[in-house]
C-alpha cells in the first residue's frame, strides 16, 4: 500500500497547475479517481480556458475502452468530469460533434449505452468517416 501512496504523491508533484491536471484528465495519463480528487476543489466555472480537447483525445479514450484498459463506467466518469467544465474548450470545426460525443459518453442512460460496436462507431464519426 505505501507504493500506491508514493505514486499518488508523485502524480501530485507532477501536476502543478489546473491546466496540467486538465490535460492529464483529457489524455487519461493518470488514474481517473485521483484526478477527480484533485479537481473536486477547482470550480467547474471559469472565465479562462485552461485546456483544449480534440477529437483525437476522445478517440484515444475510446480506443483504451476497446483495448480493455478502461471499462464503460470509467469512460462515463471521464466524460462526466469533462462535460460541464468551462475551463476545457473544444475548438475548431468539430466542436459540436465532440460535445455531442462527450454528452453521450457521460449520459449512457439518457443517450446510448457504450459497447464495443458503439465505441467503434463513435471513433469513425470522430475521424469524419461517417456522420453521427
Secondary structure, DSSP 4 states (H G I P E B T S, - for coil): -HHHHHHHHHHHHH--SHHHHHHHHHHT-S-HHHHHHHHTTS-S--SS--EE--HHHHHHHHHHHHHTSS-HHHHHHHHHHHHT-TTEE--STTHHHHHHHHHHHH-TTTS----HHHHHHHHHHHTTSS--
